Amino acid sequence: MREWLKGLPKEERRIIGEDIMTVQFRWPLGMPLVDHLGSGIWEIRSRLANRIARTLFFVHEEEIILLHGFIKKTKETPNEDRALALRRKNAYLKNA
């Protein structure tokens, strides 16, 4: 997740960071900023200048755990991105 963010332009990192902070301090939230994807995984929907970013997370013991981030290229959140987030969630919980 951190490497993905570092690879983005500064302005896009700022927008995504502000959205994450909004969720962190105002949880629980709903649309249009946050949507539930199932299996306890949520997405933060960040609108960038000319594209859309998604940050997938879950809540564990009142903490927001960031799992995966990507630039959205299709209407639906791709199954591969959901599966990766679920694997990371399960790995986190196994080691918690």
C-alpha positions as CSV (number, residue, x, y, z in Angstrom):
1,M,0.0,0.0,0.0
2,R,2.8,2.4,1.0
3,E,4.7,1.8,-2.2
4,W,1.6,2.4,-4.3
5,L,1.0,5.7,-2.7
6,K,4.7,6.8,-3.0
7,G,4.5,6.1,-6.8
8,L,1.7,8.6,-7.3
9,P,2.1,12.3,-8.0
10,K,2.2,14.6,-4.9
11,E,-1.3,16.1,-5.6
12,E,-2.9,12.7,-5.9
13,R,-1.2,11.5,-2.7
14,R,-2.6,14.6,-0.9
15,I,-6.2,13.9,-2.1
16,I,-6.1,10.2,-1.2
17,G,-4.5,11.1,2.2
18,E,-7.2,13.6,2.9
19,D,-9.9,11.0,2.1
20,I,-8.3,8.4,4.3
21,M,-8.1,10.9,7.1
22,T,-11.7,11.8,6.7
23,V,-12.7,8.2,7.0
24,Q,-10.3,7.7,10.0
25,F,-11.8,10.6,12.0
26,R,-15.5,10.3,10.9
27,W,-16.0,6.6,10.7
28,P,-18.6,5.1,10.0
29,L,-19.2,6.8,6.7
30,G,-21.2,5.8,3.6
31,M,-21.5,6.9,0.0
32,P,-20.2,8.8,-1.9
33,L,-16.8,8.5,-0.1
34,V,-17.1,4.9,1.3
35,D,-18.7,1.8,-0.1
36,H,-19.0,-1.7,1.3
37,L,-17.6,-4.5,-0.9
38,G,-18.5,-7.5,1.3
39,S,-16.5,-9.8,3.5
40,G,-15.9,-6.8,5.9
41,I,-13.9,-4.9,3.2
42,W,-14.7,-1.3,2.4
43,E,-13.4,1.1,-0.3
44,I,-12.5,4.7,-0.1
45,R,-13.5,6.4,-3.4
46,S,-11.0,9.2,-4.2
47,R,-11.7,11.4,-7.1
48,L,-8.5,12.6,-8.7
49,A,-8.1,15.2,-11.4
50,N,-8.5,12.9,-14.4
51,R,-9.0,9.4,-12.8
52,I,-10.4,7.6,-9.8
53,A,-8.4,5.9,-7.0
54,R,-9.7,3.2,-4.6
55,T,-8.2,2.4,-1.2
56,L,-9.5,-0.9,0.3
57,F,-9.6,-1.3,4.0
58,F,-11.2,-3.1,6.9
59,V,-11.9,-2.1,10.5
60,H,-10.2,-4.1,13.3
61,E,-10.6,-3.2,17.0
62,E,-11.7,0.3,16.0
63,E,-8.6,0.8,13.7
64,I,-8.7,1.3,10.0
65,I,-6.4,-1.2,8.3
66,L,-5.4,-0.2,4.8
67,L,-5.1,-3.3,2.5
68,H,-4.7,-2.3,-1.1
69,G,-4.9,0.7,-3.4
70,F,-5.3,1.0,-7.1
71,I,-6.4,3.3,-9.9
72,K,-9.8,2.3,-11.1
73,K,-10.0,1.5,-14.8
74,T,-13.4,-0.3,-15.0
75,K,-16.8,0.4,-13.7
76,E,-16.7,-2.5,-11.2
77,T,-14.0,-3.1,-8.6
78,P,-12.0,-5.9,-10.2
79,N,-12.2,-9.3,-8.6
80,E,-8.4,-9.6,-8.4
81,D,-8.2,-6.4,-6.3
82,R,-11.0,-7.7,-4.0
83,A,-9.3,-11.1,-3.7
84,L,-5.9,-9.5,-2.9
85,A,-7.5,-7.3,-0.2
86,L,-9.2,-10.3,1.3
87,R,-6.0,-12.3,1.4
88,R,-4.2,-9.4,3.1
89,K,-7.1,-9.0,5.6
90,N,-7.0,-12.7,6.5
91,A,-3.2,-12.6,6.8
92,Y,-3.4,-9.6,9.1
93,L,-6.0,-11.3,11.3
94,K,-4.0,-14.5,11.5
95,N,-1.0,-12.6,12.8
96,A,-2.9,-10.2,15.0
